[in-house]
Amino acid sequence: MNFLEFAVWGAYLTCMGNYLGSAGLGTAIAWFYAIQGIVSIFMPTLMGIIGDKYIQPQRLLGLCHLFAGLFMGGLWWMGQRAGFGNEIADKGLFIAVYTLSVAFYMPTLALSNTTAFTILKKSGYDTVKDFPPIRVFGTVGFIITMWIVNCATLDNGHFFFTLGQSAYKFQYTHWQFLVSGLLSIVLFLYCFSLPECKLEKSAGRSFVEALGLNAFKLFKRKKMALFFVFSMLLGMSLQVTNSYAGPFITSFKGSADAVIAGSFAANNATMLTSLSQVSEALCILLIPFFLRRFGIRGVMLMSMFAWVFRFGFFGAGSPTMPGVLLFILSCIVYGVAFDFFNVSGGIFVDAECDPSVKASAQGLFMLMTNGLGATIGTLSAGAVINHFCTWQGGYLLGNWQACWFIFSAFALVVGVGFALAYRDKRRV
């Protein structure tokens, strides 16, 4: 389940920006990633309520993937009709179909957590200890589909894999959406083979409890309120490199220097950034130790300061030696930046809330991070990048270094603020 859950996302998340540039939607990249955040403001919470009260989470997970996959297939069809290298004719419809696809996909991130935690506990497992080694298969799935779309090429009816230069690689075309859509359909079918996750029955529920809105009562606890507020602030960093790392690294293909333009990094941006997911896979396995040793405060601080280096290394690096080593270091610290927050946060929320609102609480965590945080962060990052960079000859060129250093400074401020405000040092 975890393998397919993230394989669906990995097919397009980090390389979609390259295709949008050629489809005439380059200036709207930030909005495409912000849409993921906008729908995360309400869809995970809504589906969490349904998963708590009306439909078993594993079944709801499958149904969401069915619709997400069908709409993703619609994006591929629209790109196919436009033809390679041509602008999408009906950009409004393209954005609408994309919005519907991610509206059904984003809740599955929380639903897959709820399903996994419920099945593990039902089988007598410890979620803090046993979930991370299972969750790592999600990262493996993400990596594999990144490699596929990076190398898969369809040129004049001939399909092949290559690491060399080619404008027909899936990472630059609409075919990445078909890969994602097909995997979603596979997961839809697989979800109905998962063990059942029985709904929590409770008598005499209030209207608020019936809607699942009692998860918001967690804000009454200072520790949880601070956790959710800083989750939102940290969430502002989550989609920045997913949105722009691909266009940034690919932009070096527009360099007048033939060595830089022909470098491996510039022509395989998706594969290079997949090192981030390799690091993520390794860091997931460290989470049980770090949570028990340092608690959620220590783990989140590590994540926040890892974002400082994630952005900073991109700003200081280049696609050729020795600068490419800084790109690689940026990818290595991503594992700490992402996992020590997202995965540990999910485990922390599960441990802190009542069983009757676990799905709703996971949805609330998603709302604050991938919803409010990612939306504000992605749109802000887009405004910064559109100020310093412009599309020229199919590449997003400009003062990228200033952009990355601005993002790094923001992460530093958030990290210092959290260190001063959040004092609970208890272990999970």
Salt bridges, closest charged atoms under 4 A:
GLU5 OE1 - HIS65 NE2 2.83
GLU87 OE1 - LYS91 NZ 3.12
ASP126 OD2 - ARG292 NH2 2.85
GLU280 OE2 - ARG135 NH2 3.29
ASP350 OD2 - LYS121 NZ 2.74
ASP350 OD1 - LYS358 NZ 3.70
GLU352 OE1 - ARG221 NH2 2.55
GLU352 OE2 - LYS223 NZ 3.20
ASP424 OD2 - LYS223 NZ 3.62
ASP424 OD2 - ARG426 NH2 2.79
